[in-house]
């Protein structure tokens, strides 16, 4: 494992390999400069590649969210996976036999991905965006047969904010099960956040809404963990849900506006945060925004009117066999069908208890699991990059 100096750059794979530093440097040339990086094992691999990317912590965040909301249920779910020990101190420790550690299996699963990035954290707190092979996997090689050079990204604020938020959530959840392990992730999350805060103002390329939104979420996670008002002030400065309470004559901010913000996860977290730690108006606005997002998902699934970028009453057709998506305009093929896009529905259910949201989420998940009883074809043509907004409802 070697380490190199270029940024994750929001997974912009069309850019040069080291787009921000040394010009058009090839992987072979970089291989001559590498220095060893230990303990870069574990984590979730991408589909068809053996890379691990900071975006994969989105799944980890959802695992932790499930445990927070349904602790009694997940306390007894047995995933038949290795138990966390010494925060995955070594690969040998992980592979050894261990008794039940008293931590719910879904939390062990969460730490498998999260601890990979903790082990990539620099001494100054910066977190790397992951690791990547020098090229696509060699033909016939599976993940454990990797023979290419594997490189680690340089630390960057975007990755560090993402990590800080998820690590803070893990620490908050872990306090109910293992205080010592919770302290490990709390300290790591704060170091990552502090590093990103010091780094971000120094470079104009970091003035992007993707970074601001991750900073906003990380600050909220740290505030709920530590009760330190410093983090609350950062959240309040950048949240889109402040101001007047939404209602008649005062439109609600949406959780997502294209190229402006994506604060759905922060909204869902704030809406269920303790009353004594929240602002009443902002709490009401975040709840309203999540419910609106869920209603949009219902409309995409069943046909109806949605709200997009503040424009109300946009008509959409229903989908074949009830799949849905969070972003009604996103073309098919962008992880819309393989993964159920139902998080807004389930987050709205935790706020309202409305059974329709659960029923809709279950229906959408069936399609992603392979069910197609309506015998519908989803092929829309062979033209390269012809990604449709919605499929044709055509029988096979």
Secondary structure as GFF3:
##gff-version 3
##sequence-region A 1 396
A	DSSP	beta_strand	2	3	.	.	.	ID=ss1
A	DSSP	three_ten_helix	9	11	.	.	.	ID=ss2
A	DSSP	alpha_helix	27	31	.	.	.	ID=ss3
A	DSSP	beta_strand	52	53	.	.	.	ID=ss4
A	DSSP	three_ten_helix	54	56	.	.	.	ID=ss5
A	DSSP	alpha_helix	57	69	.	.	.	ID=ss6
A	DSSP	alpha_helix	71	74	.	.	.	ID=ss7
A	DSSP	alpha_helix	91	95	.	.	.	ID=ss8
A	DSSP	alpha_helix	105	119	.	.	.	ID=ss9
A	DSSP	beta_strand	130	133	.	.	.	ID=ss10
A	DSSP	three_ten_helix	143	145	.	.	.	ID=ss11
A	DSSP	beta_strand	150	152	.	.	.	ID=ss12
A	DSSP	alpha_helix	157	174	.	.	.	ID=ss13
A	DSSP	alpha_helix	179	200	.	.	.	ID=ss14
A	DSSP	three_ten_helix	204	206	.	.	.	ID=ss15
A	DSSP	alpha_helix	209	226	.	.	.	ID=ss16
A	DSSP	alpha_helix	229	238	.	.	.	ID=ss17
A	DSSP	beta_strand	256	257	.	.	.	ID=ss18
A	DSSP	beta_strand	261	262	.	.	.	ID=ss19
A	DSSP	alpha_helix	264	271	.	.	.	ID=ss20
A	DSSP	three_ten_helix	275	277	.	.	.	ID=ss21
A	DSSP	alpha_helix	280	302	.	.	.	ID=ss22
A	DSSP	beta_strand	304	308	.	.	.	ID=ss23
A	DSSP	beta_strand	311	316	.	.	.	ID=ss24
A	DSSP	three_ten_helix	320	322	.	.	.	ID=ss25
A	DSSP	alpha_helix	343	352	.	.	.	ID=ss26
A	DSSP	alpha_helix	355	368	.	.	.	ID=ss27
A	DSSP	beta_strand	376	377	.	.	.	ID=ss28
A	DSSP	beta_strand	394	395	.	.	.	ID=ss29
###
